[in-house]
């Protein structure tokens, strides 16, 4: 038949043998036998030949989906699912995404999420920006869906520089809407910082800050500068309503560090704990219990205060 195409189909040896036997019995070639059986598998009394051939084309197309096509589909739907769990994000669908991205019709975008069509690299970058995930991950399955950045806080010499870092947006964003300070509920008490740029976009930073009374002398200066930076933020009319503090259990902190889940989705599972307002305020922590926010909390507060008293130049580092 004119216009026919060749399809390479991998089948088990025993199935091929049965087809050969049936072809010989009916006096047909193996090719005609396979075509006959495929067409008739779709045939009903109401089927036209065109309908049958369309269904045949569909099954051949499904068979020939590439591994990459399926992998891209999986990553797209993972990112869509994660974003759907973020508070303040309306219910999303491929059709809504098509509309928001300026497409005249939803069909092409729906096919991306159904795994029937691979987006171009430019389209995948656009989708990554929309879904709040990493473009390299979406395009190539490299890195993490939500990459983590490590911030060496020891490079900051002043309170001002720490405050500026906390409210400095990443490239591509105009501002930091909120900053979340997270203390790991572990003995080490390592601190994570999350900057939120929009209702869909955020960046997680691991740091070498340890809010713990057992931290070594090397970390005492970083502790003191960070606590003074929190004081400056809380006293600032510009920043105080854009910063919040939390204590996360070890499991949630690990999930944040792995970058496999949307950080704003994980934030929704926890409750604000105002340790950032009290940790620098002697009038507050003196009246609180020893383990008011975490084990060794009050000892840490006195330790930081003692370090600041011994290093009066730190007092001059307020913004």
ROTOR-945297 format. One record per residue (C-alpha): residue in three letters; chain; x, y, z. Coordinates in pm, 1 decimal. Example, Ala and Ser with C-alpha at 12.3 -4.5 7.8 and 13.67 -1.06 7.14 Angstrom:
2
(site Ala, A, (1230.0, -450.0, 780.0))
(site Ser, A, (1367.0, -106.0, 714.0))
//
This chain:
319
(site Unk, A, (0.0, 0.0, 0.0))
(site Unk, A, (135.7, 343.3, -97.7))
(site Unk, A, (241.4, 548.8, 195.3))
(site Unk, A, (302.8, 251.6, 423.5))
(site Unk, A, (588.8, 284.0, 668.0))
(site Unk, A, (824.7, 26.8, 806.2))
(site Unk, A, (801.2, -42.1, 1181.6))
(site Unk, A, (1064.6, -240.4, 1367.3))
(site Unk, A, (878.4, -427.3, 1641.5))
(site Unk, A, (1057.6, -643.3, 1900.4))
(site Unk, A, (852.6, -951.1, 1995.7))
(site Unk, A, (930.3, -1270.5, 2191.4))
(site Unk, A, (1061.4, -1565.8, 1983.6))
(site Unk, A, (764.8, -1789.6, 2070.9))
(site Unk, A, (518.8, -1522.6, 1952.0))
(site Unk, A, (705.2, -1487.7, 1623.1))
(site Unk, A, (690.7, -1864.5, 1574.3))
(site Unk, A, (313.3, -1865.8, 1626.9))
(site Unk, A, (272.9, -1581.5, 1376.6))
(site Unk, A, (483.4, -1768.9, 1120.5))
(site Unk, A, (270.1, -2079.9, 1164.0))
(site Unk, A, (-52.3, -1880.7, 1120.1))
(site Unk, A, (85.3, -1696.8, 817.0))
(site Unk, A, (175.4, -2026.9, 654.6))
(site Unk, A, (-168.5, -2170.6, 737.0))
(site Unk, A, (-346.0, -1871.6, 577.4))
(site Unk, A, (-108.3, -1850.8, 283.1))
(site Unk, A, (12.0, -1502.5, 380.5))
(site Unk, A, (348.0, -1346.5, 440.7))
(site Unk, A, (451.8, -1274.4, 800.7))
(site Unk, A, (408.4, -902.5, 733.1))
(site Unk, A, (52.3, -944.9, 602.1))
(site Unk, A, (-36.7, -1172.3, 892.8))
(site Unk, A, (80.3, -915.8, 1148.1))
(site Unk, A, (-104.6, -632.9, 967.2))
(site Unk, A, (-420.5, -840.7, 947.4))
(site Unk, A, (-416.7, -923.2, 1316.2))
(site Unk, A, (-341.4, -567.2, 1426.0))
(site Unk, A, (-615.8, -414.8, 1210.7))
(site Unk, A, (-872.0, -672.0, 1321.3))
(site Unk, A, (-784.5, -622.1, 1687.4))
(site Unk, A, (-940.9, -276.1, 1653.2))
(site Unk, A, (-1225.9, -374.0, 1428.4))
(site Unk, A, (-1589.1, -341.6, 1542.8))
(site Unk, A, (-1905.8, -326.2, 1330.7))
(site Unk, A, (-1899.7, 54.3, 1353.4))
(site Unk, A, (-1533.5, 101.8, 1267.8))
(site Unk, A, (-1434.3, 260.4, 938.7))
(site Unk, A, (-1102.5, 173.3, 780.5))
(site Unk, A, (-976.4, 525.5, 860.7))
(site Unk, A, (-1069.9, 478.7, 1228.3))
(site Unk, A, (-891.4, 146.7, 1238.9))
(site Unk, A, (-574.8, 289.2, 1085.0))
(site Unk, A, (-581.7, 585.5, 1325.7))
(site Unk, A, (-599.4, 347.6, 1621.3))
(site Unk, A, (-320.0, 142.5, 1470.0))
(site Unk, A, (-106.4, 455.4, 1437.5))
(site Unk, A, (-173.3, 536.9, 1802.4))
(site Unk, A, (-59.8, 196.9, 1929.2))
(site Unk, A, (253.6, 209.9, 1712.6))
(site Unk, A, (330.0, 559.8, 1845.4))
(site Unk, A, (287.1, 444.4, 2204.9))
(site Unk, A, (521.7, 154.6, 2142.2))
(site Unk, A, (787.4, 384.2, 2003.2))
(site Unk, A, (789.2, 639.3, 2284.7))
(site Unk, A, (1147.6, 701.6, 2380.4))
(site Unk, A, (1282.3, 657.5, 2729.2))
(site Unk, A, (1364.7, 1027.8, 2736.8))
(site Unk, A, (1006.2, 1120.8, 2652.3))
(site Unk, A, (880.5, 918.6, 2947.3))
(site Unk, A, (1148.8, 1059.3, 3178.4))
(site Unk, A, (1065.8, 1419.4, 3084.0))
(site Unk, A, (696.5, 1346.5, 3139.4))
(site Unk, A, (772.7, 1207.1, 3486.3))
(site Unk, A, (981.2, 1510.6, 3585.3))
(site Unk, A, (717.1, 1752.1, 3458.4))
(site Unk, A, (443.6, 1583.4, 3657.3))
(site Unk, A, (664.3, 1561.8, 3966.7))
(site Unk, A, (726.0, 1937.1, 3954.5))
(site Unk, A, (354.6, 2002.1, 3895.7))
(site Unk, A, (261.8, 1782.7, 4193.9))
(site Unk, A, (514.0, 1953.0, 4423.0))
(site Unk, A, (396.2, 2301.1, 4324.5))
(site Unk, A, (36.0, 2196.4, 4382.0))
(site Unk, A, (120.0, 2134.0, 4749.0))
(site Unk, A, (255.3, 2485.6, 4804.0))
(site Unk, A, (17.4, 2717.3, 4991.9))
(site Unk, A, (-118.4, 3016.3, 4797.8))
(site Unk, A, (-70.9, 2836.1, 4464.8))
(site Unk, A, (-403.3, 2782.1, 4289.2))
(site Unk, A, (-498.6, 2443.5, 4152.3))
(site Unk, A, (-289.6, 2388.9, 3841.0))
(site Unk, A, (-349.1, 2183.8, 3528.1))
(site Unk, A, (-163.4, 2162.3, 3196.4))
(site Unk, A, (-440.5, 2371.5, 3040.2))
(site Unk, A, (-398.4, 2644.2, 3302.8))
(site Unk, A, (-21.3, 2636.6, 3251.6))
(site Unk, A, (-70.2, 2674.5, 2874.4))
(site Unk, A, (-291.4, 2977.2, 2934.1))
(site Unk, A, (-50.7, 3137.5, 3183.0))
(site Unk, A, (242.3, 3086.6, 2944.5))
(site Unk, A, (58.2, 3258.8, 2660.2))
(site Unk, A, (-34.7, 2961.2, 2440.2))
(site Unk, A, (-344.4, 2997.8, 2221.3))
(site Unk, A, (-441.5, 2634.1, 2275.4))
(site Unk, A, (-380.3, 2380.6, 2550.1))
(site Unk, A, (-324.1, 2078.7, 2325.1))
(site Unk, A, (54.9, 2104.0, 2294.5))
(site Unk, A, (113.7, 2156.2, 2668.1))
(site Unk, A, (-129.5, 1875.9, 2757.1))
(site Unk, A, (69.8, 1641.9, 2531.9))
(site Unk, A, (390.1, 1733.2, 2721.5))
(site Unk, A, (238.9, 1622.4, 3050.3))
(site Unk, A, (79.4, 1314.7, 2892.0))
(site Unk, A, (415.8, 1206.2, 2751.9))
(site Unk, A, (306.6, 1225.3, 2389.1))
(site Unk, A, (533.3, 1513.7, 2286.8))
(site Unk, A, (872.3, 1633.5, 2409.2))
(site Unk, A, (904.3, 2008.7, 2477.3))
(site Unk, A, (1199.8, 2192.3, 2325.6))
(site Unk, A, (1486.4, 2294.1, 2554.4))
(site Unk, A, (1362.5, 2654.0, 2544.5))
(site Unk, A, (1015.9, 2536.2, 2645.1))
(site Unk, A, (1160.3, 2325.3, 2929.3))
(site Unk, A, (1349.0, 2630.1, 3060.7))
(site Unk, A, (1025.7, 2828.6, 3048.8))
(site Unk, A, (842.6, 2549.0, 3231.7))
(site Unk, A, (1115.3, 2528.7, 3498.1))
(site Unk, A, (1074.9, 2899.9, 3564.4))
(site Unk, A, (699.4, 2862.4, 3589.6))
(site Unk, A, (708.8, 2550.9, 3811.0))
(site Unk, A, (982.7, 2682.4, 4039.6))
(site Unk, A, (1220.9, 2390.8, 3979.9))
(site Unk, A, (1573.8, 2369.7, 3839.9))
(site Unk, A, (1607.4, 2388.2, 3460.7))
(site Unk, A, (1909.7, 2154.9, 3446.2))
(site Unk, A, (1713.4, 1890.4, 3635.6))
(site Unk, A, (1405.8, 1929.0, 3416.0))
(site Unk, A, (1604.5, 1914.8, 3091.5))
(site Unk, A, (1871.1, 1655.4, 3172.9))
(site Unk, A, (1788.8, 1499.0, 3512.8))
(site Unk, A, (2105.9, 1657.5, 3648.6))
(site Unk, A, (2139.9, 1818.2, 3993.9))
(site Unk, A, (1835.0, 1821.1, 4221.9))
(site Unk, A, (1481.7, 1940.7, 4147.3))
(site Unk, A, (1535.9, 2223.1, 4399.8))
(site Unk, A, (1913.6, 2281.6, 4429.3))
(site Unk, A, (2068.3, 2369.2, 4763.7))
(site Unk, A, (2339.3, 2633.5, 4797.7))
(site Unk, A, (2605.3, 2631.1, 5065.7))
(site Unk, A, (2679.0, 2969.1, 5220.5))
(site Unk, A, (3002.1, 3011.9, 5415.6))
(site Unk, A, (2900.7, 3268.2, 5677.7))
(site Unk, A, (3258.8, 3310.3, 5800.1))
(site Unk, A, (3331.2, 3529.0, 5497.8))
(site Unk, A, (3105.1, 3798.2, 5642.6))
(site Unk, A, (3291.0, 4037.4, 5874.9))
(site Unk, A, (3003.9, 4263.3, 5979.6))
(site Unk, A, (2642.9, 4246.9, 6090.4))
(site Unk, A, (2550.8, 4463.2, 5790.9))
(site Unk, A, (2695.9, 4214.0, 5543.3))
(site Unk, A, (2492.4, 3927.6, 5693.7))
(site Unk, A, (2170.9, 4130.0, 5680.5))
(site Unk, A, (2240.9, 4229.0, 5319.9))
(site Unk, A, (2298.4, 3865.4, 5223.6))
(site Unk, A, (1968.0, 3760.7, 5380.6))
(site Unk, A, (1769.9, 4012.0, 5175.2))
(site Unk, A, (1968.1, 4000.9, 4851.5))
(site Unk, A, (1765.1, 3828.1, 4575.8))
(site Unk, A, (1903.7, 3568.4, 4339.3))
(site Unk, A, (1959.8, 3655.9, 3974.9))
(site Unk, A, (1626.9, 3673.9, 3793.9))
(site Unk, A, (1425.8, 3798.7, 4089.6))
(site Unk, A, (1356.9, 4155.0, 4198.4))
(site Unk, A, (1329.6, 4107.0, 4572.9))
(site Unk, A, (1324.3, 3869.7, 4866.3))
(site Unk, A, (967.6, 3855.4, 4990.6))
(site Unk, A, (1042.7, 3654.7, 5303.7))
(site Unk, A, (1339.3, 3504.3, 5485.8))
(site Unk, A, (1304.4, 3192.4, 5698.8))
(site Unk, A, (1567.6, 3108.9, 5960.7))
(site Unk, A, (1553.7, 2739.6, 6050.3))
(site Unk, A, (1735.1, 2587.0, 6343.9))
(site Unk, A, (1783.9, 2210.2, 6315.0))
(site Unk, A, (1653.2, 2043.4, 6631.2))
(site Unk, A, (1976.3, 1850.2, 6676.2))
(site Unk, A, (2266.5, 1880.3, 6919.1))
(site Unk, A, (2470.8, 2063.8, 6653.4))
(site Unk, A, (2183.3, 2305.4, 6586.2))
(site Unk, A, (2289.7, 2392.0, 6232.1))
(site Unk, A, (2102.0, 2676.5, 6066.0))
(site Unk, A, (1931.7, 2673.3, 5726.1))
(site Unk, A, (1819.3, 2991.1, 5554.1))
(site Unk, A, (1540.3, 3001.0, 5296.7))
(site Unk, A, (1478.5, 3302.7, 5077.9))
(site Unk, A, (1135.1, 3322.7, 4918.0))
(site Unk, A, (1118.9, 3527.5, 4597.7))
(site Unk, A, (756.9, 3463.3, 4498.2))
(site Unk, A, (469.4, 3235.1, 4592.7))
(site Unk, A, (634.6, 2964.9, 4375.2))
(site Unk, A, (1008.4, 3029.7, 4402.5))
(site Unk, A, (1251.6, 2988.2, 4690.8))
(site Unk, A, (1617.7, 2903.6, 4754.2))
(site Unk, A, (1754.7, 2696.2, 5042.4))
(site Unk, A, (2100.6, 2770.5, 5185.7))
(site Unk, A, (2296.5, 2550.8, 5420.9))
(site Unk, A, (2530.1, 2743.9, 5650.6))
(site Unk, A, (2811.6, 2689.6, 5897.5))
(site Unk, A, (2614.5, 2863.4, 6172.9))
(site Unk, A, (2548.5, 2637.1, 6472.2))
(site Unk, A, (2312.3, 2764.5, 6738.6))
(site Unk, A, (2437.8, 2528.0, 7004.4))
(site Unk, A, (2599.2, 2572.5, 7344.2))
(site Unk, A, (2849.9, 2298.8, 7254.0))
(site Unk, A, (2993.6, 2469.0, 6945.7))
(site Unk, A, (3369.5, 2517.3, 6945.2))
(site Unk, A, (3552.5, 2846.1, 6979.1))
(site Unk, A, (3592.4, 2873.8, 6600.6))
(site Unk, A, (3216.1, 2907.1, 6559.2))
(site Unk, A, (3160.9, 3153.0, 6845.6))
(site Unk, A, (3227.7, 3461.8, 6633.0))
(site Unk, A, (2987.6, 3345.6, 6359.8))
(site Unk, A, (2726.4, 3278.8, 6627.8))
(site Unk, A, (2765.8, 3627.5, 6773.8))
(site Unk, A, (2753.8, 3805.9, 6438.3))
(site Unk, A, (2447.4, 3608.1, 6335.1))
(site Unk, A, (2262.7, 3681.6, 6659.2))
(site Unk, A, (2346.5, 4051.4, 6622.8))
(site Unk, A, (2219.1, 4036.2, 6264.5))
(site Unk, A, (1890.4, 3893.1, 6394.3))
(site Unk, A, (1875.4, 4181.9, 6640.1))
(site Unk, A, (1926.3, 4429.9, 6357.3))
(site Unk, A, (1654.6, 4263.7, 6147.8))
(site Unk, A, (1405.0, 4262.4, 6433.5))
(site Unk, A, (1468.6, 4630.1, 6501.2))
(site Unk, A, (1442.5, 4729.0, 6135.2))
(site Unk, A, (1111.2, 4864.6, 6006.1))
(site Unk, A, (1215.8, 4749.1, 5659.4))
(site Unk, A, (1296.9, 4387.5, 5743.6))
(site Unk, A, (1126.3, 4276.9, 6065.8))
(site Unk, A, (795.2, 4176.2, 5906.3))
(site Unk, A, (970.2, 3982.7, 5629.7))
(site Unk, A, (1165.6, 3743.6, 5854.0))
(site Unk, A, (1047.4, 3442.1, 6053.0))
(site Unk, A, (1216.8, 3169.0, 6255.1))
(site Unk, A, (1146.4, 2799.9, 6298.2))
(site Unk, A, (1276.5, 2487.4, 6467.0))
(site Unk, A, (1257.7, 2188.7, 6233.3))
(site Unk, A, (1304.7, 1828.5, 6332.2))
(site Unk, A, (1600.9, 1645.4, 6184.8))
(site Unk, A, (1391.5, 1462.0, 5924.3))
(site Unk, A, (1246.1, 1777.0, 5766.8))
(site Unk, A, (1589.7, 1942.4, 5765.8))
(site Unk, A, (1727.9, 1644.6, 5578.2))
(site Unk, A, (1444.3, 1667.3, 5326.0))
(site Unk, A, (1529.9, 2032.2, 5268.6))
(site Unk, A, (1898.9, 1949.8, 5223.6))
(site Unk, A, (1823.8, 1676.5, 4970.5))
(site Unk, A, (1636.7, 1919.8, 4745.2))
(site Unk, A, (1388.9, 1659.9, 4624.9))
(site Unk, A, (1077.4, 1841.5, 4749.8))
(site Unk, A, (960.7, 2198.4, 4704.5))
(site Unk, A, (1092.8, 2394.1, 5005.9))
(site Unk, A, (775.3, 2602.5, 5035.8))
(site Unk, A, (571.7, 2282.5, 5056.2))
(site Unk, A, (784.9, 2165.6, 5348.7))
(site Unk, A, (753.5, 2506.0, 5515.1))
(site Unk, A, (376.6, 2464.1, 5520.7))
(site Unk, A, (409.3, 2163.9, 5752.5))
(site Unk, A, (563.4, 2362.6, 6036.5))
(site Unk, A, (475.1, 2640.1, 6280.1))
(site Unk, A, (650.2, 2972.1, 6334.1))
(site Unk, A, (863.4, 2975.9, 6652.2))
(site Unk, A, (989.0, 3324.9, 6748.9))
(site Unk, A, (1335.0, 3237.8, 6879.1))
(site Unk, A, (1489.7, 3501.5, 6650.9))
(site Unk, A, (1307.2, 3771.3, 6851.9))
(site Unk, A, (1433.1, 3647.5, 7190.4))
(site Unk, A, (1781.6, 3505.8, 7138.1))
(site Unk, A, (1948.5, 3850.9, 7143.8))
(site Unk, A, (1718.3, 4009.4, 7407.4))
(site Unk, A, (1858.1, 3959.3, 7757.2))
(site Unk, A, (1533.9, 4082.5, 7912.4))
(site Unk, A, (1355.4, 3793.3, 7739.1))
(site Unk, A, (1590.0, 3497.3, 7770.0))
(site Unk, A, (1672.8, 3560.7, 8135.6))
(site Unk, A, (1308.2, 3494.2, 8220.6))
(site Unk, A, (1279.2, 3184.2, 8000.8))
(site Unk, A, (1353.8, 2825.9, 8099.0))
(site Unk, A, (1688.1, 2665.9, 8020.9))
(site Unk, A, (1550.1, 2466.4, 7726.7))
(site Unk, A, (1271.2, 2704.3, 7624.9))
(site Unk, A, (1318.8, 2660.2, 7248.1))
(site Unk, A, (1568.2, 2372.4, 7236.2))
(site Unk, A, (1807.0, 2190.1, 7465.2))
(site Unk, A, (2077.2, 2429.9, 7586.0))
(site Unk, A, (1897.5, 2738.2, 7451.0))
(site Unk, A, (1952.6, 2959.4, 7757.3))
(site Unk, A, (2318.1, 2856.2, 7792.8))
(site Unk, A, (2370.4, 2958.8, 7429.9))
(site Unk, A, (2212.3, 3299.8, 7488.8))
(site Unk, A, (2445.8, 3373.3, 7781.9))
(site Unk, A, (2743.7, 3239.7, 7587.1))
(site Unk, A, (2674.0, 3472.5, 7293.0))
(site Unk, A, (2623.9, 3767.8, 7526.5))
(site Unk, A, (2955.4, 3694.8, 7699.0))
(site Unk, A, (3134.9, 3678.6, 7362.5))
(site Unk, A, (2988.9, 4014.2, 7257.8))
(site Unk, A, (3094.0, 4168.0, 7590.6))
(site Unk, A, (3448.4, 4037.2, 7541.8))
(site Unk, A, (3460.2, 4174.6, 7186.4))
(site Unk, A, (3314.7, 4525.1, 7214.2))
(site Unk, A, (3401.1, 4607.0, 6850.9))
(site Unk, A, (3115.8, 4378.6, 6750.2))
(site Unk, A, (2878.7, 4633.6, 6903.9))
(site Unk, A, (2985.0, 4880.8, 6636.2))
(site Unk, A, (2875.6, 4643.4, 6359.5))
(site Unk, A, (2504.4, 4717.8, 6377.2))
(site Unk, A, (2359.1, 4846.1, 6049.8))
//
